[in-house]
């Protein structure tokens, strides 16, 4: 099979590692005739379907490609003079929309470029040039300040909601579950991103093929890992992040500095893999890059060089070399042209957008644009026209019919997949699982040994109230241990929902369902030893009601922590807020001070206290179940002066309030879950806007 001559349809090179055994790889129109190996390790220079047993993929291949054209794109930040720093004040200022004293700071100014299918467009520039902002705009995460027609997808204005579903966006920092293996991470992504009509066997086949293409087969069963859990390397973690976003075969892939934090070999491996994806899958790839090596530059088709938000250069590296030479800049032999251009771009005097003061040899300083320098060479002008103007065949290939975009799976399917993934995370998070389990068992036996057989009488009544109050305090405050897990998941949630992987409602429901049996287990481990050692009402109906209340209490506390985790930005703030509200709820529960003696302006905390209703339910359950023959006060002439009913009457409680309190507790749990869901939706929507 002969290779075509066009550069974008051909990729002939050796393996990226030097001094290793290799075979020449020739990729023509998406098919490769060789495989590069380094000490038996497969390099991803061929299609995933070709590596996986040499068979064609059973899934229907994507036959549509996308060309992204940017025309005079701008993005500005509106800064109000004297903007307050507080969150509430900032929201008020934003609602007021007072633009009379506003200043406009342009992050991007009149950016123009084109990203084509089967090619890699690299966005480069010094720090603060606007690279990440441009990627955010192209990914549909933020709205540009210029008209919607400034970004065209196959010649049509970009529909951001739809474009986010047919594209993949890999951020600079990796957000992965550390307790999942590489295979599990990709498989869960496949189950969420691919339609439920695709059989599970075919999804597994695609995952195995993708791992081969990414060079991850040898670490397929290794956990991702984090600071406390040993896992895959940094380069392998970055390839897993890329795999999560390409499992559904997106037509466009956008990456924010995919080589950041990697050594030269790992960075070259990642870019070579991306080049293979672009050629073999006819995928449009846009990435930002900082200080790329010479070998990496050979894999890039076009470069967009930014400085202070403006375009300094757009086109191939050869054109950049010509422009620098025409401007009198000689690139040292030991430095690649892009690295040199980034270093000198700040030293050039920028007088206006796109105009640089360049000193040519033998001439005085004159204001020239890089486009002016490019037009000085007539031959290059003709070549550029051929490169920039798409061919009729390419125009015919780009189908401009809008796709129907929807979630890949139903709500029920999403809940099932997310619940399975979340349960596996809980089981493998030993710090949370083992700590809570040992804590529940230890507290159950510890409190049982302290209040063992507390009996009745005045002392028995006092000890019962103390035991029940401490039980509620201990169980509610220990629920804050789930806060770090919620915060870690929130970052992953934001990224996955922005990709259109699943609905926020599915995540909230799955999270709730998974915690139900786990919290029931903790409630049982605590209640079984403590209830019988202390000697509470000796009948099984009272015991089961006690267990039910403790279970609902843990669910309510979990929902309360989940709500605050959706609001705060870090663990320190979340811990402070949760413990502060828990203390206030305990103070105003009615245990320390009766409702009649509370100031009216504090009654709202009394009625919203998470301690009030379980405490009343447990007191009613205990004193209505111990029997009429039990006395909790002095006995005069064989007559009990203080029975359980008398204690309840003195507290303003009746037996009818027993199940009312349970219903209120359930309502609290549901309310906090709904509030957390609302906050997550608001934050995600605000972030996209």
TORBADREN-962654 format. One record per residue (C-alpha): residue number from 1; x, y, z. Coordinates in Angstrom, 2 decimals, always signed. Layout:
REM residues N
nuba;c1;c2;c3
NUM;X;Y;Z
...
REM end
This chain:
REM residues 689
nuba;c1;c2;c3
1;+0.00;+0.00;+0.00
2;+1.50;+3.31;-1.06
3;+1.54;+6.34;+1.19
4;-0.05;+9.56;-0.01
5;+2.10;+12.61;-0.28
6;-0.04;+15.07;+1.64
7;+1.46;+15.79;+5.03
8;-1.81;+15.67;+6.95
9;-2.58;+12.23;+5.53
10;+0.81;+10.75;+6.12
11;+2.92;+10.22;+9.21
12;+6.16;+8.35;+8.59
13;+8.60;+8.28;+11.46
14;+10.62;+6.09;+13.75
15;+9.86;+5.32;+17.34
16;+10.18;+8.36;+19.55
17;+12.85;+6.78;+21.72
18;+16.41;+6.85;+20.53
19;+18.87;+3.94;+20.73
20;+16.06;+1.38;+20.80
21;+14.89;-1.30;+18.45
22;+12.21;+0.10;+16.18
23;+10.28;-0.39;+13.01
24;+9.27;+2.29;+10.55
25;+5.65;+3.30;+10.96
26;+3.72;+4.55;+7.92
27;+0.21;+5.80;+8.61
28;-1.82;+6.47;+5.47
29;-5.43;+7.58;+5.57
30;-5.87;+6.16;+9.06
31;-4.17;+2.76;+8.47
32;-0.73;+1.81;+9.73
33;+1.68;-0.71;+8.26
34;+4.06;-1.13;+11.18
35;+4.31;-1.15;+14.93
36;+7.06;+0.48;+16.97
37;+8.41;-1.45;+19.92
38;+10.84;-0.63;+22.68
39;+11.99;-3.65;+24.67
40;+8.73;-5.42;+24.05
41;+6.62;-2.42;+24.95
42;+4.03;-1.35;+22.41
43;+3.98;+2.24;+21.25
44;+0.57;+3.61;+20.30
45;+1.15;+4.28;+16.62
46;-1.73;+2.22;+15.29
47;-5.46;+2.03;+15.69
48;-6.80;+0.46;+18.83
49;-8.78;-2.03;+16.77
50;-5.61;-3.10;+14.93
51;-3.70;-3.69;+18.14
52;-6.48;-5.64;+19.82
53;-6.12;-8.87;+17.95
54;-5.97;-7.21;+14.56
55;-9.75;-7.14;+14.36
56;-11.99;-4.28;+13.34
57;-13.92;-2.61;+16.09
58;-17.46;-4.02;+16.52
59;-18.76;-0.52;+17.19
60;-19.83;+1.70;+14.33
61;-17.00;+4.07;+13.48
62;-17.52;+7.81;+13.47
63;-17.75;+8.97;+9.87
64;-18.05;+12.68;+10.59
65;-15.15;+15.05;+11.17
66;-15.18;+18.62;+12.38
67;-13.26;+21.73;+11.41
68;-13.07;+24.50;+14.00
69;-12.64;+27.98;+12.58
70;-12.00;+30.96;+14.84
71;-12.68;+34.41;+13.38
72;-11.74;+37.57;+15.22
73;-12.41;+36.02;+18.64
74;-12.17;+38.22;+21.73
75;-12.74;+37.64;+25.42
76;-12.76;+40.37;+28.04
77;-13.18;+40.59;+31.78
78;-15.33;+43.38;+33.18
79;-13.74;+44.74;+36.34
80;-15.69;+47.11;+38.56
81;-13.84;+49.78;+40.45
82;-13.82;+49.10;+44.16
83;-15.29;+45.62;+43.76
84;-15.92;+44.20;+47.26
85;-14.09;+41.06;+48.25
86;-16.88;+39.36;+50.19
87;-19.00;+36.73;+48.47
88;-22.31;+38.36;+49.37
89;-21.11;+41.81;+48.36
90;-19.76;+40.46;+45.07
91;-23.11;+38.90;+44.23
92;-24.90;+42.15;+45.07
93;-22.55;+44.11;+42.82
94;-23.08;+41.63;+40.01
95;-26.85;+41.82;+40.36
96;-26.71;+45.60;+40.38
97;-24.94;+45.51;+36.99
98;-23.34;+48.91;+37.55
99;-21.03;+49.28;+34.57
100;-20.57;+53.02;+34.79
101;-17.14;+52.69;+36.42
102;-16.18;+49.40;+34.82
103;-12.89;+48.73;+33.08
104;-12.52;+46.10;+30.36
105;-9.50;+43.81;+30.48
106;-9.05;+41.87;+27.26
107;-7.66;+38.39;+27.79
108;-8.02;+37.48;+24.09
109;-7.96;+40.04;+21.27
110;-8.95;+39.29;+17.67
111;-7.77;+35.69;+17.59
112;-8.08;+33.95;+14.22
113;-7.06;+30.36;+13.43
114;-8.37;+27.06;+12.07
115;-8.13;+23.53;+13.48
116;-8.65;+20.78;+10.94
117;-9.52;+17.12;+11.22
118;-6.55;+14.76;+11.29
119;-4.21;+17.48;+12.51
120;-2.82;+18.87;+15.77
121;-3.06;+22.58;+16.44
122;-0.71;+23.64;+19.27
123;-1.35;+26.87;+21.16
124;+1.86;+28.29;+22.61
125;+2.99;+31.45;+24.30
126;+4.47;+32.80;+27.51
127;+2.63;+32.65;+30.80
128;-0.45;+34.86;+30.84
129;-0.77;+34.88;+27.06
130;-4.34;+33.53;+27.18
131;-3.76;+29.90;+26.18
132;-6.00;+28.31;+28.81
133;-8.70;+30.93;+28.29
134;-8.77;+30.22;+24.55
135;-9.11;+26.50;+25.24
136;-11.95;+27.15;+27.69
137;-13.75;+29.16;+25.02
138;-13.18;+26.54;+22.32
139;-14.37;+23.79;+24.67
140;-17.63;+25.65;+25.20
141;-17.04;+26.18;+28.91
142;-17.12;+30.00;+28.81
143;-18.82;+32.44;+26.47
144;-16.64;+34.67;+24.27
145;-17.16;+38.42;+24.24
146;-17.29;+38.42;+20.45
147;-20.41;+37.33;+18.51
148;-21.33;+33.65;+18.28
149;-20.23;+33.65;+14.66
150;-16.62;+34.08;+15.83
151;-16.40;+30.29;+16.34
152;-17.59;+28.14;+13.45
153;-17.93;+24.38;+13.54
154;-18.08;+23.02;+10.00
155;-19.05;+26.49;+8.87
156;-21.91;+26.90;+11.37
157;-21.90;+28.94;+14.60
158;-20.95;+26.81;+17.59
159;-23.78;+25.37;+19.69
160;-21.90;+25.08;+22.98
161;-24.28;+22.65;+24.63
162;-24.07;+20.27;+21.68
163;-20.37;+20.80;+21.08
164;-19.51;+19.76;+24.64
165;-21.08;+16.37;+23.94
166;-19.21;+15.64;+20.69
167;-15.86;+16.81;+22.02
168;-13.48;+15.92;+24.81
169;-11.72;+18.38;+27.09
170;-8.73;+17.23;+29.16
171;-7.72;+19.72;+31.84
172;-4.19;+20.29;+33.00
173;-4.62;+18.59;+36.37
174;-5.90;+15.02;+36.52
175;-9.16;+14.35;+38.38
176;-9.50;+10.59;+38.78
177;-10.67;+8.23;+41.50
178;-7.47;+7.02;+43.18
179;-8.96;+3.73;+44.36
180;-10.01;+2.54;+40.89
181;-7.71;+0.68;+38.54
182;-6.90;+1.89;+35.05
183;-9.24;-0.67;+33.48
184;-12.07;+0.17;+35.89
185;-11.68;+3.91;+35.29
186;-11.96;+3.51;+31.52
187;-14.74;+0.93;+31.79
188;-16.91;+3.17;+33.98
189;-16.31;+6.00;+31.53
190;-17.37;+3.71;+28.68
191;-20.52;+2.64;+30.51
192;-21.45;+6.29;+31.08
193;-20.45;+7.75;+27.72
194;-21.54;+4.94;+25.37
195;-25.23;+4.19;+24.79
196;-26.84;+1.39;+26.78
197;-27.72;-0.26;+23.46
198;-24.04;-1.18;+23.08
199;-23.48;-4.57;+24.77
200;-21.21;-4.70;+27.79
201;-18.90;-7.12;+25.98
202;-18.30;-4.61;+23.21
203;-17.64;-1.84;+25.76
204;-15.02;-4.02;+27.41
205;-13.50;-4.71;+24.00
206;-13.24;-0.98;+23.33
207;-11.60;-0.41;+26.72
208;-9.01;-3.11;+26.06
209;-8.33;-1.69;+22.61
210;-8.01;+1.83;+23.98
211;-5.58;+0.72;+26.69
212;-3.43;-0.84;+23.99
213;-3.58;+2.35;+21.96
214;-2.64;+4.43;+25.00
215;+0.14;+2.05;+26.05
216;-1.58;+1.22;+29.36
217;-2.13;-2.53;+29.02
218;+0.75;-3.34;+31.38
219;-0.84;-1.25;+34.17
220;-4.46;-2.16;+33.46
221;-5.00;-3.63;+36.94
222;-2.98;-1.00;+38.82
223;-4.85;+1.58;+40.86
224;-4.63;+5.22;+39.86
225;-3.26;+6.11;+43.28
226;-2.64;+9.37;+45.11
227;-0.31;+10.76;+47.77
228;-1.11;+7.94;+50.21
229;-1.75;+5.10;+47.76
230;+0.94;+3.95;+45.35
231;-0.35;+3.92;+41.78
232;+0.59;+4.62;+38.18
233;+3.22;+7.12;+37.07
234;+2.52;+10.71;+36.08
235;+2.69;+9.99;+32.35
236;+0.40;+6.99;+32.69
237;-2.04;+9.02;+34.76
238;-2.14;+11.67;+32.05
239;-2.86;+9.03;+29.40
240;-5.68;+7.66;+31.56
241;-7.18;+11.16;+31.71
242;-6.99;+11.35;+27.93
243;-8.54;+7.90;+27.62
244;-11.50;+8.94;+29.78
245;-12.30;+11.67;+27.26
246;-11.77;+9.64;+24.08
247;-13.57;+6.44;+25.06
248;-16.68;+7.67;+23.22
249;-14.61;+8.55;+20.11
250;-15.04;+12.35;+20.14
251;-14.48;+14.16;+16.88
252;-12.66;+17.01;+18.64
253;-10.19;+16.66;+21.50
254;-8.97;+19.70;+23.45
255;-6.14;+19.38;+25.97
256;-4.71;+21.95;+28.37
257;-0.94;+21.40;+28.57
258;-0.99;+17.57;+28.37
259;+2.80;+17.46;+28.80
260;+2.91;+19.62;+31.94
261;+4.78;+17.97;+34.80
262;+6.11;+15.12;+32.64
263;+9.69;+14.30;+31.75
264;+10.79;+14.58;+28.11
265;+10.28;+10.89;+27.32
266;+6.79;+10.78;+28.84
267;+5.84;+14.07;+27.15
268;+7.01;+12.75;+23.77
269;+5.05;+9.55;+24.32
270;+1.86;+11.50;+25.06
271;+2.16;+13.79;+22.01
272;+3.05;+10.86;+19.73
273;-0.05;+9.08;+20.96
274;-2.14;+12.18;+20.24
275;-0.68;+12.42;+16.74
276;-1.67;+8.83;+16.09
277;-5.19;+9.55;+17.31
278;-5.46;+12.54;+15.02
279;-4.32;+10.62;+11.93
280;-5.93;+7.23;+12.49
281;-9.28;+8.53;+13.80
282;-9.43;+11.70;+11.67
283;-9.78;+13.60;+14.93
284;-9.34;+17.35;+15.41
285;-6.89;+17.92;+18.26
286;-6.19;+21.30;+19.88
287;-3.71;+21.54;+22.72
288;-1.72;+24.11;+24.62
289;+1.94;+23.44;+25.16
290;+4.77;+25.04;+27.10
291;+8.44;+24.69;+26.14
292;+8.06;+21.71;+23.77
293;+11.08;+19.72;+22.67
294;+12.28;+19.44;+19.10
295;+10.90;+15.92;+18.60
296;+7.48;+17.02;+19.87
297;+7.38;+19.89;+17.40
298;+7.85;+17.46;+14.52
299;+4.50;+15.87;+15.44
300;+2.56;+19.17;+15.37
301;+0.91;+20.45;+12.19
302;+0.19;+24.09;+13.05
303;+1.16;+26.47;+15.83
304;-0.81;+29.40;+17.21
305;+1.58;+31.70;+19.08
306;-0.07;+34.13;+21.50
307;+1.30;+37.11;+23.39
308;-0.85;+39.26;+25.68
309;-3.96;+37.71;+24.18
310;-3.06;+38.58;+20.58
311;-1.94;+36.34;+17.74
312;+1.75;+36.68;+16.97
313;+1.92;+33.75;+14.57
314;-0.39;+31.15;+13.10
315;+0.74;+28.45;+10.70
316;+3.43;+25.77;+10.39
317;+6.80;+26.05;+12.10
318;+8.58;+26.56;+8.78
319;+6.60;+29.75;+8.28
320;+7.52;+30.92;+11.79
321;+11.21;+30.40;+10.99
322;+10.85;+32.42;+7.79
323;+9.12;+35.27;+9.59
324;+11.70;+35.42;+12.34
325;+14.49;+35.38;+9.78
326;+12.81;+38.16;+7.83
327;+12.61;+40.18;+11.04
328;+16.33;+39.78;+11.61
329;+16.17;+37.13;+14.32
330;+18.56;+34.21;+13.92
331;+17.51;+31.07;+15.81
332;+20.48;+29.51;+17.63
333;+21.21;+25.97;+16.42
334;+20.70;+24.42;+19.85
335;+17.23;+26.01;+20.34
336;+14.06;+25.04;+18.50
337;+12.23;+27.80;+16.69
338;+9.10;+27.83;+18.89
339;+11.04;+27.98;+22.13
340;+13.09;+30.85;+20.72
341;+9.97;+32.69;+19.56
342;+8.38;+32.38;+23.01
343;+11.53;+33.73;+24.65
344;+11.86;+36.76;+22.39
345;+8.18;+37.65;+22.05
346;+8.18;+39.60;+25.31
347;+11.25;+41.54;+24.25
348;+9.53;+42.84;+21.14
349;+7.70;+46.14;+21.54
350;+3.99;+45.54;+21.14
351;+2.43;+48.82;+20.05
352;-0.96;+47.48;+19.08
353;-2.75;+44.19;+18.58
354;-0.78;+41.99;+16.21
355;+1.82;+44.70;+15.39
356;+5.38;+44.16;+16.53
357;+8.37;+46.46;+16.22
358;+10.96;+44.35;+14.43
359;+14.46;+45.38;+13.52
360;+15.62;+43.91;+10.24
361;+19.25;+43.82;+9.27
362;+20.33;+46.92;+7.38
363;+16.99;+48.68;+7.91
364;+15.66;+51.08;+10.45
365;+13.03;+50.02;+12.94
366;+9.68;+49.69;+11.19
367;+6.29;+48.51;+12.30
368;+5.45;+45.26;+10.57
369;+2.96;+42.55;+11.28
370;+3.96;+38.93;+10.93
371;+1.39;+38.71;+8.17
372;+3.26;+41.54;+6.37
373;+6.48;+39.58;+6.67
374;+4.75;+36.49;+5.39
375;+3.45;+38.33;+2.33
376;+6.98;+39.45;+1.45
377;+7.55;+35.93;+0.14
378;+5.23;+35.38;-2.87
379;+5.88;+31.66;-3.02
380;+4.91;+31.16;+0.58
381;+1.73;+33.16;+0.00
382;+0.61;+30.69;-2.58
383;+1.46;+27.77;-0.34
384;-0.39;+29.32;+2.55
385;-3.52;+29.78;+0.50
386;-3.48;+26.12;-0.29
387;-3.03;+25.26;+3.36
388;-5.64;+27.58;+4.72
389;-8.32;+27.05;+2.11
390;-9.95;+23.65;+2.49
391;-10.23;+21.50;-0.58
392;-13.57;+20.73;-2.23
393;-13.19;+17.13;-1.11
394;-12.79;+18.29;+2.48
395;-15.80;+20.60;+2.19
396;-17.84;+17.70;+0.89
397;-16.59;+15.54;+3.73
398;-17.65;+18.00;+6.43
399;-21.32;+17.31;+6.94
400;-23.08;+20.40;+8.22
401;-26.26;+18.71;+9.33
402;-26.75;+19.21;+13.06
403;-26.52;+16.10;+15.22
404;-29.18;+15.16;+17.71
405;-27.44;+15.31;+21.08
406;-28.74;+13.65;+24.26
407;-27.40;+11.78;+27.24
408;-26.08;+8.37;+26.30
409;-28.08;+6.54;+28.98
410;-31.31;+6.85;+30.93
411;-31.47;+8.10;+34.50
412;-31.85;+4.57;+35.86
413;-28.82;+3.31;+33.95
414;-26.73;+6.26;+35.10
415;-27.75;+5.69;+38.72
416;-26.82;+2.01;+38.50
417;-23.37;+2.70;+37.03
418;-22.60;+5.55;+39.43
419;-23.83;+3.57;+42.43
420;-21.60;+0.64;+41.49
421;-18.59;+2.92;+41.09
422;-19.25;+4.78;+44.31
423;-19.75;+1.60;+46.35
424;-16.41;+0.28;+45.09
425;-14.76;+3.53;+46.17
426;-16.23;+3.28;+49.67
427;-15.15;-0.33;+50.10
428;-11.59;+0.43;+48.99
429;-11.27;+3.62;+51.03
430;-10.00;+1.84;+54.11
431;-9.47;+5.03;+56.08
432;-13.19;+5.78;+55.92
433;-14.57;+2.25;+56.04
434;-12.33;+0.84;+58.74
435;-12.29;+4.00;+60.84
436;-16.07;+4.31;+60.89
437;-16.52;+0.58;+61.56
438;-14.03;+0.47;+64.43
439;-15.45;+3.73;+65.74
440;-19.01;+2.39;+65.78
441;-18.06;-0.89;+67.47
442;-15.74;+0.79;+69.97
443;-18.27;+3.47;+70.88
444;-21.05;+0.90;+71.22
445;-19.13;-1.29;+73.65
446;-17.49;+1.69;+75.36
447;-20.73;+3.51;+76.15
448;-22.39;+0.22;+77.00
449;-19.71;-0.49;+79.59
450;-20.02;+3.00;+81.08
451;-23.83;+2.98;+81.36
452;-24.11;-0.78;+81.91
453;-27.44;-1.77;+83.52
454;-28.23;+1.78;+84.59
455;-31.54;+0.63;+86.06
456;-34.40;+2.95;+86.95
457;-35.26;+5.56;+89.55
458;-34.07;+9.15;+89.49
459;-30.53;+8.10;+88.56
460;-31.84;+5.89;+85.76
461;-33.82;+8.77;+84.25
462;-30.81;+11.08;+84.35
463;-28.50;+8.46;+82.85
464;-30.96;+7.67;+80.07
465;-31.12;+11.30;+79.03
466;-27.34;+11.58;+79.16
467;-26.81;+8.38;+77.17
468;-29.26;+9.36;+74.44
469;-27.86;+12.91;+74.18
470;-24.27;+11.66;+73.93
471;-25.29;+9.05;+71.36
472;-26.75;+11.71;+69.10
473;-23.77;+14.01;+69.59
474;-21.26;+11.29;+68.80
475;-23.05;+10.01;+65.70
476;-23.73;+13.44;+64.23
477;-20.22;+14.82;+64.73
478;-18.54;+11.65;+63.39
479;-20.34;+12.05;+60.06
480;-18.00;+14.88;+59.08
481;-15.41;+12.24;+58.12
482;-17.19;+11.87;+54.79
483;-16.49;+15.53;+53.90
484;-13.11;+14.89;+52.14
485;-14.68;+12.21;+49.96
486;-17.50;+14.53;+48.94
487;-15.04;+17.32;+48.11
488;-12.91;+14.98;+46.00
489;-15.95;+13.74;+44.12
490;-17.23;+17.25;+43.48
491;-14.24;+18.06;+41.26
492;-14.76;+14.87;+39.25
493;-18.50;+15.56;+39.13
494;-17.93;+19.02;+37.64
495;-15.75;+17.62;+34.88
496;-17.90;+14.62;+34.03
497;-21.17;+16.53;+33.94
498;-19.58;+19.27;+31.82
499;-18.74;+16.54;+29.30
500;-22.35;+15.39;+29.29
501;-21.47;+12.02;+30.81
502;-24.49;+11.96;+33.14
503;-27.00;+14.15;+34.96
504;-26.39;+15.78;+38.31
505;-29.61;+14.24;+39.60
506;-28.28;+10.76;+38.81
507;-25.15;+11.46;+40.85
508;-27.10;+12.73;+43.88
509;-29.49;+9.78;+43.79
510;-26.71;+7.21;+43.35
511;-24.72;+8.78;+46.18
512;-27.74;+8.56;+48.47
513;-28.57;+4.97;+47.58
514;-25.02;+3.71;+48.14
515;-24.77;+5.28;+51.59
516;-28.02;+3.71;+52.82
517;-26.69;+0.15;+53.46
518;-23.33;+1.48;+54.64
519;-24.97;+3.71;+57.24
520;-27.34;+0.91;+58.25
521;-24.30;-1.26;+58.94
522;-22.74;+1.45;+61.11
523;-26.02;+1.96;+62.98
524;-26.32;-1.77;+63.64
525;-22.70;-2.07;+64.85
526;-23.32;+0.71;+67.35
527;-26.85;-0.08;+68.50
528;-26.55;-3.85;+69.05
529;-23.94;-3.75;+71.85
530;-24.91;-0.41;+73.41
531;-28.67;-0.98;+73.58
532;-28.53;-4.27;+75.47
533;-25.54;-3.42;+77.67
534;-27.14;-0.19;+78.85
535;-30.41;-1.93;+79.54
536;-32.96;+0.12;+77.64
537;-36.55;-1.02;+77.08
538;-36.30;-4.83;+76.88
539;-38.50;-5.57;+73.87
540;-37.66;-6.03;+70.22
541;-40.11;-3.47;+68.85
542;-38.44;-0.74;+70.92
543;-35.02;-1.99;+69.81
544;-35.95;-1.93;+66.13
545;-37.38;+1.58;+66.48
546;-34.16;+2.70;+68.20
547;-32.15;+1.23;+65.33
548;-34.41;+2.94;+62.77
549;-33.97;+6.35;+64.41
550;-30.18;+5.96;+64.57
551;-30.10;+4.92;+60.90
552;-32.20;+7.90;+59.79
553;-30.05;+10.15;+61.97
554;-26.90;+9.01;+60.15
555;-28.60;+9.53;+56.79
556;-29.65;+13.05;+57.82
557;-26.13;+13.87;+58.99
558;-24.69;+12.49;+55.76
559;-27.08;+14.63;+53.73
560;-26.17;+17.66;+55.84
561;-22.44;+17.13;+55.19
562;-23.10;+16.56;+51.49
563;-25.00;+19.85;+51.34
564;-22.15;+21.82;+52.87
565;-19.56;+20.03;+50.73
566;-21.37;+21.37;+47.68
567;-21.02;+24.92;+49.02
568;-17.50;+25.16;+50.46
569;-14.22;+25.13;+48.58
570;-12.01;+23.16;+50.96
571;-12.05;+20.88;+53.98
572;-11.03;+23.53;+56.51
573;-13.98;+25.76;+55.72
574;-16.36;+22.82;+55.52
575;-15.19;+21.41;+58.83
576;-15.60;+24.79;+60.53
577;-19.12;+25.33;+59.20
578;-20.38;+21.80;+59.90
579;-19.03;+21.64;+63.45
580;-20.32;+25.15;+64.15
581;-23.84;+24.31;+63.04
582;-23.74;+20.98;+64.89
583;-22.86;+22.79;+68.10
584;-25.68;+25.28;+67.57
585;-28.16;+22.49;+66.85
586;-27.16;+20.68;+70.04
587;-27.37;+23.86;+72.11
588;-30.89;+24.70;+70.89
589;-32.22;+21.14;+70.83
590;-34.06;+21.62;+74.16
591;-31.67;+19.42;+76.16
592;-29.83;+22.29;+77.86
593;-32.54;+24.92;+77.83
594;-36.27;+24.46;+77.38
595;-38.04;+25.98;+74.43
596;-40.11;+28.19;+76.74
597;-36.99;+29.96;+78.00
598;-35.39;+30.55;+74.60
599;-35.49;+34.03;+73.05
600;-37.93;+34.08;+70.19
601;-35.30;+35.03;+67.63
602;-33.46;+31.76;+68.38
603;-36.48;+29.50;+68.00
604;-35.69;+28.95;+64.31
605;-32.58;+27.02;+65.34
606;-34.65;+25.02;+67.80
607;-37.12;+23.86;+65.17
608;-34.40;+23.19;+62.57
609;-32.11;+21.38;+65.02
610;-30.95;+17.95;+63.91
611;-30.84;+16.90;+67.62
612;-34.37;+17.89;+68.60
613;-36.45;+15.34;+66.71
614;-34.31;+12.17;+67.16
615;-33.90;+13.01;+70.86
616;-37.64;+13.35;+71.32
617;-38.32;+10.18;+69.30
618;-35.87;+8.14;+71.41
619;-37.26;+9.51;+74.68
620;-40.81;+8.67;+73.65
621;-39.74;+5.22;+72.48
622;-37.97;+4.48;+75.75
623;-40.51;+5.75;+78.26
624;-43.53;+4.26;+76.47
625;-41.87;+0.85;+76.16
626;-40.34;+0.21;+79.59
627;-43.68;-0.76;+81.13
628;-45.98;+0.85;+83.68
629;-44.31;-0.95;+86.57
630;-41.03;+0.95;+86.16
631;-40.58;+4.00;+88.36
632;-38.21;+6.90;+87.66
633;-38.72;+8.83;+90.90
634;-39.37;+8.34;+94.59
635;-41.87;+5.75;+95.77
636;-44.31;+6.78;+98.50
637;-46.67;+4.24;+100.08
638;-45.97;+1.73;+97.28
639;-46.93;+4.38;+94.75
640;-44.57;+5.69;+92.09
641;-44.52;+9.46;+92.04
642;-42.76;+9.75;+88.62
643;-43.43;+7.30;+85.82
644;-42.24;+7.35;+82.24
645;-45.49;+8.93;+81.10
646;-45.00;+11.68;+83.68
647;-41.52;+12.47;+82.33
648;-42.89;+12.74;+78.80
649;-45.77;+14.93;+79.94
650;-43.36;+17.25;+81.77
651;-41.38;+17.58;+78.54
652;-44.49;+18.26;+76.50
653;-44.20;+14.95;+74.60
654;-46.86;+12.37;+73.82
655;-46.80;+8.95;+72.25
656;-48.44;+10.28;+69.10
657;-45.32;+12.40;+68.38
658;-43.17;+9.30;+68.03
659;-43.64;+8.74;+64.31
660;-44.12;+12.42;+63.58
661;-40.53;+12.99;+64.66
662;-39.38;+10.18;+62.36
663;-41.20;+11.74;+59.42
664;-39.61;+15.12;+60.16
665;-36.16;+13.49;+60.25
666;-36.79;+11.90;+56.85
667;-37.93;+15.27;+55.54
668;-34.70;+16.85;+56.81
669;-32.62;+14.21;+55.00
670;-34.50;+14.73;+51.74
671;-34.39;+18.53;+52.08
672;-30.63;+18.65;+52.57
673;-30.13;+16.35;+49.59
674;-32.33;+18.57;+47.44
675;-30.49;+21.67;+48.66
676;-27.17;+20.06;+47.81
677;-28.50;+19.15;+44.38
678;-29.66;+22.73;+43.84
679;-26.29;+24.18;+44.86
680;-24.42;+21.78;+42.55
681;-26.67;+22.65;+39.62
682;-26.30;+26.38;+40.31
683;-22.51;+26.19;+40.57
684;-22.14;+24.09;+37.43
685;-24.44;+26.40;+35.50
686;-22.65;+29.49;+36.80
687;-19.30;+27.98;+35.85
688;-20.45;+27.31;+32.30
689;-21.83;+30.83;+31.96
REM end
